Each structure stands twice: as structure tokens, then as C-alpha cells.
Amino acid sequence: MNSPSLYYVYSIIKSAPDVKSGIYRAVVSCQWAVVSGQWAAIGASPERGGGAKRRWGFISSQLSVNRASPERGGGAKRRRGFISGQRFARDIKTGKRFEVPRDMTYNEWKAKQGELYGEGAVDKARKMHYNESADRKQWKKYRELLGSDAPKTFTDFQELKYDDDDAYQELCGLYTYKGRVPEATAADYKAYKAIKATGVAGSVRVPPKPSDPDALFFKDEHATHHGCTIDDARAFIKDAKCSITRKRWDGYHTNYYSLNGATYVSDDEGVINTAFGKKDFDPLTQSILEVFQ
């Protein structure tokens, strides 16, 4: 470590090796402690060893009283407050330093913080600090896409991320879903999950896949065997609460479900395969629509 302060300390020691009074050594000891203490609290990194503990409130490199005794010439300086025997730690919530017993260990300090703020508070605070830059970028992306459905402040976002895993996973799921369905709301995502929970196969979409019902017609006479007219079939699409798309041997097909009936459309052909009213709903279709009732 190259430092003008350390070089100055070294030069004093080298130029006055035979000083008997010890006062120079007291000054040197003090300056060394200050410099090394600053390095430990500011410059130390986890890769250099021990940085995590020092950076998270437990400042262990402090000035030594017993090395600056009057016999060694340090008493005068100590009386002026130049040399201190105090040790300090940092509160993980307020960030303020406070004095701790000289023999307190890191684990004891960690336990005390846990008593104040809950078990694991120190580890959580460390994660929040180390991940701050990445978390801030994530929060901005979520705010941009989700708007009011995302935490309003960065602090709220970190508290949710590190305190409430269920709520955080819900937020991540909404972000992913809205990336696929831009017009979806938080309520739509909730309905989407409920429909998926029924075990239905296919790609569920809430709100339903965009379509132009007025441009669709029945594929053939078989499409009307449930007794629905073309107007009925189109109305079911317009009033649909959700849609489910599946790939079959003859291409992609999308089923539109409304509370009054359902219409099945061939996406590749652009025609209506069939339509039926709610009296013909099977148990699975009923469970899908119960989500919206």
C-alpha cells in the first residue's frame, strides 16, 4: 500500500531509532493506527480478507492505550485526546457510529444488531449494500414496465426483495408476464395464474389474444352444430375474458372464453371451427371461467 502517511511514519522510525523518551514512538504508533484504521474501514475489500466485517460496522482497528503509556512518553498526547482507547461500531439501520466495549467481538456485535432489527439483519444489510447498483437498475426497469404496480421507491423495492420472498417472486412473475402481454394488469396476472392452476394445456392469455371477430366466418356447417349463430360466435370473442392457444397437427388454434360461451378459431386458416354456449361448458371450461366470477 503506497501512502504518504505511511511513508512519513516509516521515515520517523528510521531517523530516530535510538530515541529513549519514546514520545516519537507514541506519535508514530498513533499515526500508524489512524492510517491502518482508515484503510480497514474504507479501503478493505472482501477479496483482501476481513473487509466485509470491517465495512459492516465493526471497526476493529482502533488506537491503543496500553501502548502509549506515560512511561513510553505517550501520556501527554493521550491527555490531549490525541490517543484514544475507544472502539466504535456502526448501526446497520441508521449508519451512525456508537461506542462498544473494547473486548466486543464481531459476532457479539452482529448478535446485538439481530436483537434490535431481527435475526439475519446484518447479512441482509450486507446484501442490500453489495447489490445496490444492480438492484437500482432492476427497480428502474420494473418501474418503467410496471408503473404503479412496482414499488414506488428504491428503498421499498429492496425491503420487498430481501424481506418478503413471496411478494418479490410475485413481482418478478408480473414483470415477466407483462413483458409477454404488455397490456396486462396485476389483476390479469393473478387471473392467469389461477387459470394455469386448473391444469389446462396451452398458452393462457389474460386479457385474450387480439382478434378481429367481424372478419371471421364459420369454417363449415359442422361449426354450427351447437346451435350458435355467427353473431353469437363473434360476440363470445368480443366478450372473452381469456384465450388459450394450442399447437395441433394442423396448426395453431386459439380458444376464446366468455361467461356466455366459447369460440374456437383456427389461427392459420382465419376461420371459426366451432362455438358453443355456456350450457355446453365441460367441467374444465367451467373451472376456467369461475376465475372471473
VENTASUL-V716185 format. One record per helix or strand. SS is the DSSP state (A for helix, B for strand). FROM is the first residue (numbers start at 1). TO is the last residue. If there is no record, write none. Layout:
ss:SS from:FROM to:TO
ss:SS from:FROM to:TO
//
This chain:
ss:A from:4 to:15
ss:A from:23 to:43
ss:A from:46 to:48
ss:A from:51 to:55
ss:B from:58 to:59
ss:A from:70 to:72
ss:A from:75 to:79
ss:B from:87 to:90
ss:B from:97 to:100
ss:A from:106 to:117
ss:A from:121 to:130
ss:A from:132 to:149
ss:A from:154 to:163
ss:A from:165 to:180
ss:A from:186 to:196
ss:B from:203 to:205
ss:A from:213 to:215
ss:B from:218 to:218
ss:A from:221 to:224
ss:A from:230 to:238
ss:B from:242 to:248
ss:B from:251 to:257
ss:B from:261 to:266
ss:B from:271 to:277
ss:A from:278 to:280
ss:A from:283 to:290
//
